[in-house]
Amino acid sequence: MAKNFISNKDETVRMFGNNFLEALTRIHFLVPVYIFLPVIFFMAYLSIFEYGLSALMMLAMIVCGLAVWTLTEYVLHRFIFHWELPGKLGHQIHFVFHGVHHDYPSDSKRLVMVPTVSIPLAALFYFLFRLILGQVLVSPFFIGFIVGYLIYDMTHYAVHHFNLKSPFWLELKNHHMRHHYMDWEHGYGVSSKIWDYVFRTTFRLK
């Protein structure tokens, strides 16, 4: 897809004429933490006090949840966020979901998932994982999955707005900036680059 415009300022563009709908598209980057941290604590409570899971079992399921999140992040970014239906309507839908971020990558109010997207997605994934894992194991697994999601959202904000100095974080930032400014058909991982290596969507740097 050809890129015609990229703003490097912390600015945005109005997407809806309705003020209420417009307000739903902008949030402070810490809002996901406020929403999902209680979910993590509740799942931990269920795992420990209701189901009596051992520390080893909890740790194993949390790690599995984190791993599944990294793949989910890659798949969502590559195949959902970058999917554009043909025609003007398809372009408008894509712009609302992700295109606006590529045009205004430094917009601090549109760098993390808004609750109108993240909450339904979280519920959908929870019931899917519960169907697969059962009522008991889904709790620690979902802790890892949600922690992975929060790491993704906070990493995404950080690489756009924080003055990162450590080699690890700088490499993640460079990876994501290449996706924005060099080739947006590669480099879909944000909090992890592992699936870009697995599916060969790393950047072809000379």
N, C-alpha and C positions, 0 to 999 in steps of 0.2 A: 504494500500500500504506500502510495506517495505521501510524503509529509510536506505540508505547505506552511505550517506555522508552529513555532515553539517559543513560548515566553519563558524567560529566565528570572522573572520577578515573582515575588510572593503576591500574586494577583489571581483573579478568577474571572469567569464569564458566567452570566446568568443563564440558567438552563430552562427555567419554568417561569411563566407569567404569574402563576399563583404563588403568593408569598409563603403559604404554608408548605407547599411542595418544594419550593426553593430552599426553605430552611432545613428540610429533611436531607438535603444533599451536602450539608456542611456541618462538621463536628470538630471539636477539640480532639487532639490525638490521644488523650488519656481516657476518653469516654469508653472505649472497649475494655480497658482495665477495670473501670468502675462497674461495668455490666457483668463481666465474666469472672472476675475474682471471686464473688460470692458463689458462683456455680462451681468453681474449683473446690472451695471450702466445703460446699454441700456434698459434692461427690466424695471428697476425702472422709467426711463424717459417715456417709453411707458405707464406704469401704471398710472403715475401721470398726465403727460401733454397731452398725446394723448387720454387716455380713462377716465381720471378724476375719478379714483377709490378713495373711501374714505380710510382713514388711517386704519379704523377697518377692512374693506374688504381686504386690502392689507396684514395686519397682519395675518388675518385668513388664507389666501391663502399661505402666506410664511410658516406659521407653518405647514400647510398640506403638502407643498412641502418638508419640512424638514423630516416630519414623513415618507412620501413615500420614501425618499432617504434611511432612515435607513433600510427599508424592502428591497429596491433594492440592497443595499450593501450586506445584508445577502444572498439574492438569488444569486447574481452574484458570491460571494465568494464560497458559498456551491455547487451550481449546475453548474456553468460555469467554474470557475477557477479550481475546483477540479474534473472536469469531464475529464476522460481519455479514449479515444477510444482504443480498443484492438490493439495489434501489435506494431511493432517498430515505424511506422509512427505516431500512436496515442500517443505513449510515447514522441516522439520528439515534436509534436504540444503542448502537455501539458507542456513540459519542457520550451518551448519558452514563453508560456502565464503565467505560474505560478510556475512550478516545479523549475525553476532557483532560484526563491525567497526562496523556502524552502531549497535548497542546499546552497545558499549564502544569508542568511537573513540579514546580516549586510552590504551588498553591497549598499552604499549610492546613487549610480546612478540608481538603479533599485527598488526604494521603492515607487514611485508614478507612476500613469498611464502615459505612453508616449502619446504625442499628436496624433500619428497615431491610437491610440485606443480611447482616451478620446473624441476627437472631433467628429468622426463618431457616437460614442455612445450617446453623448450629442444631436447631430442633430436628431438621431433616437428617443430618448426619447421626445425631444421637439415636433416633429410632432405627435407623439403618444398622448401626453398630450393635444396638440392643438385640435386634433380630438375629444378628450373626453370632454375637458373643454370649447372649443371655443377660438376665437382669443383674447378676452379681458382678461379672467381670467387666461389664461395660462401664462401671463407675470409675475404676482406676484408669482404664483405657481412655476414657473421655477426659480425665485430668490431663494426661499427656497430650491429647489432641488439642485441647483448648489452650494449654500452655504453649504448644507449638504455634497456634494461631496468634496468640498475643505476642510471641517473639517475632513472628512475621510482621505484624502491624507496627510494632515499635521499631523493628529494624528498618522497615520501609520509611518511616518518618525520619529516623536517624540518618540514613544515607542521603536524604534530601536536605536536612536542616542542621545536623550536628557537625561540629568540627572534630571529625574522627582522626585519631593519631596512630592507634595500634595497627600493625600490618594486617591482622585478621579482618578488622572492620574496614580498613581502607581497601582491601581486596574485594570485599562484598560491595562496597560503594562503587569502585571502578567497574565491577561486573554489571551493576545495575545502570550506571551512567552510560556504558556502552550500549545497553539495551535501548536507552532513551535517545541517544545522540548519534549512534553509529549504525545500529542494525536492530530494529525492533522485532525481527523474526528469529532472533537468537537470544540466549540469556534470559530464560523465563524464571529461573530461580531467584528469589530475593533474600530469604534468610539462609538458604543453602544452595550450593551449586551442583550438588551431587547428581541430580536427575538430568541436568544439562549435559553432564559427562556421559551418563547412562544412555540417553536418547540422542546424543551427538548434536546438541543444539548449542554447544559452546561457540565462542567467536573464533573465526578464522583469522587470527592476527598474524601479520607478517613481521 
